[in-house]
Amino acid sequence: MKRDPVAFLREEINELKKNNLDWTIRYLEDSSKPHSIVDQKEVLMLNTNNYLGLATHPKVVQATIDAIKKYGAGAGAVPVIAGSFDLTKEFQEKFAKFKEVEASLLCQTGFAVNTGLIPQLVGKQDIVVSDELNHGSIIDGVRLSRAKRIIYKHTNVSDLENQLKEAEKEGARRILIITDGVFSMDGDMAPLPEIVKISEEFGAMVFVDDCHGEGVLGEGRGIVAHYNLQGKVHVEGGSMSKGFGVFGGTVAGSKDLIEFCLNKSRTYLLSTAHPPSVVAACIAVIKVVESEPEHVQRLWDHTNYFKKEVQSMGYNTGNSQTPIIPLIVGDPGKAQELARILFEEENIFTTPIVYPMVARELSRIRVQMNALLTRDDLNIALSAIEKVGRKLSII
Ligand SMILES: Cc1ncc(COP(=O)(O)O)c(C=O)c1O
């Protein structure tokens, strides 16, 4: 019998569905902000990464419109082939100052930073020591590098030290310690001061992927500024797409690092640059974060209030230290049911997070705070989360 070369597509999808591990996409007919329209109904969104609500900030929107009128829609090419834009130069200089580093580079996405840069920083003769819960883009970047990967227990500094001793014995050319700054599924933070201290003992490079820390920690500057470690972390990877509400990936660090990245990162070299209007929005957003500290302040006020309330209801929020607040329920089916009922009956949009994003037994819904929420919004969300949690015997 002739075989069907694509039969596996349906078989694998069916397997995911059978185990409650499949994804379906909901569609927004409004901006990604707390009061939005999703699948044709008005909802309270508690799952956007647009933490500061800046995706719709009037100054950011205006800068985008102005730039699109001047520069049109697309960038036309990769920067090294047909040039970058004056706006990109302005952004990179501004962003470097904001992050208190020598230089920065605007890349396609946070994901592309990791898959493009990590394989250039390390190769076959090297060792990467990586937190066990690092983001998938780090895992993919490390795989592409073909360096030996050693995993240390999540945020566990003494295990990191043990693994570094092992790495040292192997006589690697370079050692790279790599960690998320804020872990996107749990909302906890890397113990960066300790990591930096240990890295100095072992002569290891430190790479922090701060996609969820930027806009949130250190008055918006991220985890390195939060811990006053400017100049001590060799590579800061970031994203303009989350707390900053726009789009793009960033690398921040020394001038040498940026020139190296520009010349060697394959995702930077081989993929089209941002539309100039997006870059204009990125510039505007940094200006807003610098001049309007109230957005970050409100985000944290909401975070502290909401977390205290859900914890007192009996929800397990893990080790969350940031506006990412997981409500860990265990069973994947229950996590999906909690999100479904909240959406369908309570008009609250949250995300079920299941395997492979987290271990099966740690399935959850992930709630994210937002500066545009009001205390009334939070109270409405809290009473719905309590009601449905009791109905499903989660709390
Ligand atoms: C830690 C981390 N790194 C990288 C990324 C990817 O960033 P971007 O959306 O800019 O590609 C994410 C996004 O989820 C993330 O959480």
The ligand as an ORCA input file, in Angstrom:
! r2SCAN-3c Opt
* xyz 0 1
  C      12.512     34.561     28.415
  C      12.033     34.820     27.030
  N      12.928     34.922     26.048
  C      12.551     35.177     24.777
  C      11.222     35.315     24.448
  C      10.854     35.632     23.034
  O      10.724     37.014     22.896
  P      10.006     37.635     21.613
  O       8.547     37.507     21.832
  O      10.515     39.033     21.529
  O      10.467     36.791     20.462
  C      10.262     35.208     25.433
  C       8.841     35.327     25.074
  O       7.974     34.651     25.506
  C      10.668     34.948     26.749
  O       9.781     34.848     27.730
*
